Amino acid sequence: MNRYARQKGMVNQKKLKKLKVAVLGLGGLGSFVAYQLTALGVGENLLVDKDKISLTDLNRQILCRNFRQNS
């Protein structure tokens, strides 16, 4: 909990730690929301996305890793 010491109220931080959140869709907005929820200290995140990442998605995709374009 020391990681979040600068945020207001340890009571509220403990509440965040107990939360379970689902983010449906990890495009431009969903990936940003998932990143911020994790940074806030939400305890459990379920990330769901059915799309395949394409080269045109990368400019707004902050959670993308190991992208390989098939030619």
N, CA, C and O atoms as a MOPAC input file, in Angstrom:
PM7 MOZYME 1SCF
protein

 N      0.80900 1    -1.19800 1     0.00000 1
 C      0.00000 1     0.00000 1     0.00000 1
 C      0.85500 1     1.26500 1     0.00000 1
 O      0.33100 1     2.34700 1    -0.26300 1
 N      2.13300 1     1.16500 1     0.28200 1
 C      2.99700 1     2.34600 1     0.25200 1
 C      3.04600 1     2.97700 1    -1.12900 1
 O      3.26700 1     4.18100 1    -1.26200 1
 N      2.84300 1     2.18000 1    -2.13400 1
 C      2.86300 1     2.67100 1    -3.51600 1
 C      1.82900 1     3.76900 1    -3.73900 1
 O      2.03300 1     4.66000 1    -4.56300 1
 N      0.71900 1     3.70700 1    -3.00500 1
 C     -0.38300 1     4.63400 1    -3.19700 1
 C     -0.49000 1     5.65300 1    -2.06100 1
 O     -1.54500 1     6.26200 1    -1.88700 1
 N      0.56100 1     5.84800 1    -1.29900 1
 C      0.53300 1     6.70600 1    -0.11800 1
 C      0.17000 1     8.15400 1    -0.43600 1
 O     -0.38400 1     8.84200 1     0.42200 1
 N      0.46500 1     8.63600 1    -1.63700 1
 C      0.17600 1    10.02700 1    -1.98700 1
 C     -1.28100 1    10.24700 1    -2.37100 1
 O     -1.73600 1    11.38900 1    -2.42000 1
 N     -2.01300 1     9.18900 1    -2.64200 1
 C     -3.42000 1     9.32400 1    -2.97400 1
 C     -4.21800 1     9.57400 1    -1.70800 1
 O     -3.77700 1     9.24000 1    -0.60800 1
 N     -5.39800 1    10.16500 1    -1.86900 1
 C     -6.21600 1    10.53700 1    -0.71000 1
 C     -6.80500 1     9.31100 1    -0.02400 1
 O     -7.55600 1     8.54900 1    -0.63300 1
 N     -6.46000 1     9.12500 1     1.24800 1
 C     -7.12600 1     8.14700 1     2.09100 1
 C     -6.80200 1     6.69800 1     1.83500 1
 O     -7.14600 1     6.16000 1     0.78300 1
 N     -6.15800 1     6.06900 1     2.76500 1
 C     -5.84800 1     4.64300 1     2.64500 1
 C     -7.10800 1     3.79200 1     2.71900 1
 O     -7.13800 1     2.68400 1     2.18400 1
 N     -8.15700 1     4.30200 1     3.38200 1
 C     -9.41700 1     3.55300 1     3.43100 1
 C     -9.96200 1     3.38100 1     2.02100 1
 O    -10.38600 1     2.28900 1     1.64200 1
 N     -9.95000 1     4.45900 1     1.24700 1
 C    -10.43400 1     4.37700 1    -0.13500 1
 C     -9.53100 1     3.50300 1    -0.98800 1
 O    -10.01300 1     2.79500 1    -1.87100 1
 N     -8.23600 1     3.54200 1    -0.74000 1
 C     -7.31200 1     2.70500 1    -1.50800 1
 C     -7.56600 1     1.22900 1    -1.24100 1
 O     -7.47300 1     0.40500 1    -2.15000 1
 N     -7.88200 1     0.89800 1    -0.00700 1
 C     -8.20100 1    -0.50100 1     0.32600 1
 C     -9.48600 1    -0.94300 1    -0.36700 1
 O     -9.61600 1    -2.10400 1    -0.75500 1
 N    -10.43900 1    -0.01500 1    -0.52300 1
 C    -11.67000 1    -0.33300 1    -1.25600 1
 C    -11.35400 1    -0.61100 1    -2.72600 1
 O    -11.89100 1    -1.55000 1    -3.31300 1
 N    -10.48100 1     0.20700 1    -3.31900 1
 C    -10.08200 1    -0.01300 1    -4.70700 1
 C     -9.40200 1    -1.36600 1    -4.87300 1
 O     -9.63600 1    -2.06400 1    -5.86100 1
 N     -8.57200 1    -1.73500 1    -3.92200 1
 C     -7.84100 1    -3.00200 1    -3.98900 1
 C     -8.79700 1    -4.20400 1    -4.01300 1
 O     -8.47000 1    -5.24900 1    -4.57700 1
 N     -9.96900 1    -4.05200 1    -3.40400 1
 C    -10.94600 1    -5.14400 1    -3.34500 1
 C    -11.83800 1    -5.23100 1    -4.58400 1
 O    -12.53900 1    -6.22500 1    -4.77300 1
 N    -11.81500 1    -4.19800 1    -5.42700 1
 C    -12.69200 1    -4.17100 1    -6.60300 1
 C    -12.27700 1    -5.18400 1    -7.66800 1
 O    -11.10100 1    -5.50700 1    -7.83100 1
 N    -13.28600 1    -5.67000 1    -8.38200 1
 C    -13.08200 1    -6.50200 1    -9.56700 1
 C    -13.77600 1    -5.78800 1   -10.71300 1
 O    -14.97000 1    -5.49700 1   -10.63600 1
 N    -13.03300 1    -5.50300 1   -11.77800 1
 C    -13.53700 1    -4.70300 1   -12.89100 1
 C    -13.33100 1    -5.45900 1   -14.19800 1
 O    -12.30800 1    -6.11800 1   -14.38600 1
 N    -14.30500 1    -5.36400 1   -15.10100 1
 C    -14.16900 1    -5.93200 1   -16.44800 1
 C    -14.17200 1    -4.78800 1   -17.45400 1
 O    -15.01900 1    -3.89700 1   -17.39100 1
 N    -13.22400 1    -4.81800 1   -18.37800 1
 C    -13.16900 1    -3.84900 1   -19.47300 1
 C    -13.42600 1    -4.62900 1   -20.75800 1
 O    -12.66100 1    -5.52500 1   -21.11500 1
 N    -14.50700 1    -4.28200 1   -21.44300 1
 C    -14.88500 1    -4.96600 1   -22.67200 1
 C    -14.48500 1    -4.10100 1   -23.86100 1
 O    -15.02700 1    -3.01300 1   -24.05800 1
 N    -13.55000 1    -4.58300 1   -24.63800 1
 C    -13.04100 1    -3.83700 1   -25.77800 1
 C    -11.78300 1    -3.08000 1   -25.39700 1
 O    -11.81900 1    -2.21600 1   -24.52100 1
 N    -10.67300 1    -3.39700 1   -26.04700 1
 C     -9.39000 1    -2.79200 1   -25.70100 1
 C     -8.83600 1    -1.93200 1   -26.83100 1
 O     -7.63600 1    -1.93500 1   -27.10500 1
 N     -9.72800 1    -1.20300 1   -27.47300 1
 C     -9.30100 1    -0.27200 1   -28.50500 1
 C     -8.69100 1     0.96700 1   -27.87100 1
 O     -8.12100 1     0.90000 1   -26.78200 1
 N     -8.81300 1     2.09400 1   -28.55300 1
 C     -8.22100 1     3.33200 1   -28.07500 1
 C     -8.70100 1     3.72600 1   -26.69600 1
 O     -7.87800 1     4.08000 1   -25.85200 1
 N     -9.99100 1     3.68100 1   -26.42900 1
 C    -10.52700 1     4.07000 1   -25.12700 1
 C    -10.37500 1     2.95300 1   -24.09300 1
 O     -9.96100 1     3.20900 1   -22.96300 1
 N    -10.70500 1     1.72500 1   -24.46900 1
 C    -10.65700 1     0.61300 1   -23.52100 1
 C     -9.26500 1     0.34600 1   -22.97900 1
 O     -9.10800 1     0.05300 1   -21.79400 1
 N     -8.24900 1     0.44400 1   -23.83400 1
 C     -6.88900 1     0.19900 1   -23.36400 1
 C     -6.43400 1     1.30000 1   -22.40900 1
 O     -5.71700 1     1.02900 1   -21.44600 1
 N     -6.84700 1     2.54000 1   -22.67100 1
 C     -6.51400 1     3.64400 1   -21.76900 1
 C     -7.19600 1     3.46500 1   -20.41300 1
 O     -6.57500 1     3.66800 1   -19.37000 1
 N     -8.47000 1     3.08600 1   -20.42900 1
 C     -9.21700 1     2.86400 1   -19.19100 1
 C     -8.58600 1     1.72800 1   -18.38100 1
 O     -8.41600 1     1.85200 1   -17.16800 1
 N     -8.24000 1     0.62900 1   -19.04300 1
 C     -7.61200 1    -0.50500 1   -18.35200 1
 C     -6.28600 1    -0.09600 1   -17.72100 1
 O     -5.98500 1    -0.48300 1   -16.59200 1
 N     -5.50100 1     0.68200 1   -18.44600 1
 C     -4.21400 1     1.16600 1   -17.93800 1
 C     -4.42200 1     2.02800 1   -16.68900 1
 O     -3.71700 1     1.86100 1   -15.69400 1
 N     -5.38200 1     2.94200 1   -16.74000 1
 C     -5.63400 1     3.83700 1   -15.61400 1
 C     -6.19700 1     3.09200 1   -14.40400 1
 O     -5.81800 1     3.39800 1   -13.27300 1
 N     -7.08000 1     2.13500 1   -14.60900 1
 C     -7.62000 1     1.34600 1   -13.49300 1
 C     -6.50700 1     0.59000 1   -12.77900 1
 O     -6.49400 1     0.49700 1   -11.55100 1
 N     -5.58300 1     0.05800 1   -13.55000 1
 C     -4.44800 1    -0.64800 1   -12.96500 1
 C     -3.56300 1     0.31400 1   -12.18200 1
 O     -3.12000 1    -0.00600 1   -11.07900 1
 N     -3.30700 1     1.48400 1   -12.74400 1
 C     -2.47500 1     2.48600 1   -12.06800 1
 C     -3.11800 1     2.99200 1   -10.78200 1
 O     -2.41700 1     3.34100 1    -9.83200 1
 N     -4.44800 1     3.03500 1   -10.74800 1
 C     -5.15200 1     3.46900 1    -9.54200 1
 C     -5.07000 1     2.44200 1    -8.41500 1
 O     -5.21300 1     2.78500 1    -7.24100 1
 N     -4.83900 1     1.18800 1    -8.78000 1
 C     -4.73100 1     0.15200 1    -7.76400 1
 C     -5.92800 1    -0.75500 1    -7.65400 1
 O     -6.11300 1    -1.40800 1    -6.62700 1
 N     -6.76300 1    -0.81400 1    -8.70800 1
 C     -7.89500 1    -1.73900 1    -8.70700 1
 C     -7.34900 1    -3.15300 1    -8.59600 1
 O     -6.40700 1    -3.51400 1    -9.30100 1
 N     -7.92900 1    -3.94600 1    -7.72200 1
 C     -7.39400 1    -5.26000 1    -7.38100 1
 C     -7.38000 1    -6.28600 1    -8.49300 1
 O     -6.38600 1    -6.98900 1    -8.67200 1
 N     -8.47600 1    -6.38500 1    -9.25000 1
 C     -8.54900 1    -7.41900 1   -10.28600 1
 C     -9.19400 1    -6.85200 1   -11.53800 1
 O    -10.29300 1    -6.29800 1   -11.48800 1
 N     -8.50400 1    -6.99400 1   -12.66200 1
 C     -8.99800 1    -6.50700 1   -13.94900 1
 C     -9.18000 1    -7.67100 1   -14.90500 1
 O     -8.26300 1    -8.46800 1   -15.10500 1
 N    -10.35500 1    -7.76900 1   -15.49000 1
 C    -10.61700 1    -8.74600 1   -16.54000 1
 C    -10.68600 1    -7.97200 1   -17.84800 1
 O    -11.54900 1    -7.11000 1   -18.01400 1
 N     -9.78500 1    -8.27000 1   -18.77600 1
 C     -9.71700 1    -7.57100 1   -20.05400 1
 C    -10.22200 1    -8.48100 1   -21.15700 1
 O     -9.72400 1    -9.59400 1   -21.32500 1
 N    -11.21700 1    -8.01100 1   -21.91500 1
 C    -11.84600 1    -8.82800 1   -22.94300 1
 C    -11.85300 1    -8.07200 1   -24.26500 1
 O    -12.33100 1    -6.93900 1   -24.33400 1
 N    -11.32300 1    -8.69700 1   -25.31500 1
 C    -11.36200 1    -8.11500 1   -26.64700 1
 C    -11.36800 1    -9.24200 1   -27.65800 1
 O    -10.55800 1   -10.16400 1   -27.56800 1
 N    -12.27300 1    -9.17700 1   -28.61700 1
 C    -12.39100 1   -10.26600 1   -29.59400 1
 C    -11.67300 1    -9.98500 1   -30.90300 1
 O    -11.50300 1   -10.88400 1   -31.72700 1
 N    -11.24800 1    -8.73100 1   -31.10100 1
 C    -10.61700 1    -8.36700 1   -32.37300 1
 C     -9.16300 1    -8.79800 1   -32.43700 1
 O     -8.50200 1    -8.99700 1   -31.41800 1
 N     -8.68500 1    -8.93500 1   -33.67100 1
 C     -7.26300 1    -9.13700 1   -33.90400 1
 C     -6.65800 1    -7.76000 1   -34.16000 1
 O     -7.25300 1    -6.93300 1   -34.85100 1
 N     -5.49400 1    -7.52200 1   -33.61000 1
 C     -4.83500 1    -6.23200 1   -33.78600 1
 C     -4.26000 1    -6.15200 1   -35.19100 1
 O     -3.62300 1    -7.08900 1   -35.67100 1
 N     -4.49300 1    -5.02300 1   -35.84100 1
 C     -3.92300 1    -4.79900 1   -37.17100 1
 C     -2.99000 1    -3.58900 1   -37.11600 1
 O     -2.99100 1    -2.83400 1   -36.14300 1
 N     -2.21000 1    -3.42000 1   -38.15200 1
 C     -1.24200 1    -2.33600 1   -38.20900 1
 C     -1.90300 1    -0.97000 1   -38.02800 1
 O     -1.30200 1    -0.07400 1   -37.43600 1
 N     -3.11700 1    -0.79500 1   -38.52300 1
 C     -3.79800 1     0.49500 1   -38.41100 1
 C     -4.29300 1     0.78700 1   -37.00100 1
 O     -4.69500 1     1.91600 1   -36.72200 1
 N     -4.27800 1    -0.19400 1   -36.10300 1
 C     -4.71300 1    -0.00300 1   -34.71500 1
 C     -3.60200 1     0.53300 1   -33.81300 1
 O     -3.87800 1     1.07500 1   -32.74300 1
 N     -2.37000 1     0.38500 1   -34.23500 1
 C     -1.24600 1     0.63000 1   -33.32800 1
 C     -1.09900 1     2.07300 1   -32.87400 1
 O     -0.52300 1     2.31300 1   -31.81200 1
 N     -1.59300 1     3.03900 1   -33.63100 1
 C     -1.44400 1     4.42900 1   -33.22200 1
 C     -2.27100 1     4.77900 1   -31.99400 1
 O     -1.98300 1     5.77800 1   -31.33500 1
 N     -3.27600 1     4.00100 1   -31.66900 1
 C     -4.11200 1     4.28500 1   -30.49600 1
 C     -4.13300 1     3.12900 1   -29.49300 1
 O     -4.92300 1     3.14200 1   -28.55000 1
 N     -3.29600 1     2.16000 1   -29.68600 1
 C     -3.28600 1     0.96000 1   -28.85700 1
 C     -2.09900 1     1.00500 1   -27.90800 1
 O     -0.96600 1     0.78000 1   -28.33400 1
 N     -2.33500 1     1.29100 1   -26.62600 1
 C     -1.22300 1     1.41400 1   -25.68500 1
 C     -0.87200 1     0.09700 1   -24.99600 1
 O      0.17400 1    -0.00500 1   -24.35500 1
 N     -1.72400 1    -0.89700 1   -25.12100 1
 C     -1.46000 1    -2.17400 1   -24.45500 1
 C     -0.98700 1    -3.25900 1   -25.41000 1
 O     -0.92700 1    -4.42900 1   -25.03300 1
 N     -0.65700 1    -2.89500 1   -26.61900 1
 C     -0.25600 1    -3.87400 1   -27.62600 1
 C      1.18300 1    -4.30400 1   -27.41900 1
 O      2.04600 1    -3.49000 1   -27.08800 1
 N      1.43500 1    -5.58800 1   -27.61700 1
 C      2.77300 1    -6.13100 1   -27.49100 1
 C      2.93100 1    -7.29200 1   -28.46200 1
 O      1.97200 1    -8.01500 1   -28.73300 1
 N      4.11000 1    -7.46600 1   -28.97200 1
 C      4.42000 1    -8.58900 1   -29.85200 1
 C      3.54300 1    -8.62200 1   -31.10300 1
 O      3.03400 1    -9.67600 1   -31.48400 1
 N      3.36900 1    -7.46500 1   -31.73500 1
 C      2.58800 1    -7.41100 1   -32.96900 1
 C      3.45100 1    -7.89300 1   -34.12500 1
 O      4.59100 1    -7.46000 1   -34.29000 1
 N      2.89200 1    -8.79400 1   -34.91900 1
 C      3.59500 1    -9.29900 1   -36.09000 1
 C      2.62500 1    -9.28300 1   -37.26100 1
 O      1.56100 1    -9.90200 1   -37.20900 1
 N      2.99700 1    -8.57700 1   -38.31000 1
 C      2.13300 1    -8.48800 1   -39.48500 1
 C      2.41300 1    -9.65700 1   -40.40200 1
 O      3.56200 1    -9.92500 1   -40.75300 1
 N      1.35900 1   -10.35200 1   -40.78800 1
 C      1.49700 1   -11.45700 1   -41.75500 1
 C      1.40000 1   -10.89200 1   -43.15500 1
 O      0.47000 1   -10.14600 1   -43.46300 1
 N      2.35500 1   -11.24100 1   -44.00900 1
 C      2.29500 1   -10.73800 1   -45.38200 1
 C      1.97400 1   -11.80500 1   -46.37500 1
 O      1.89000 1   -11.53000 1   -47.57200 1

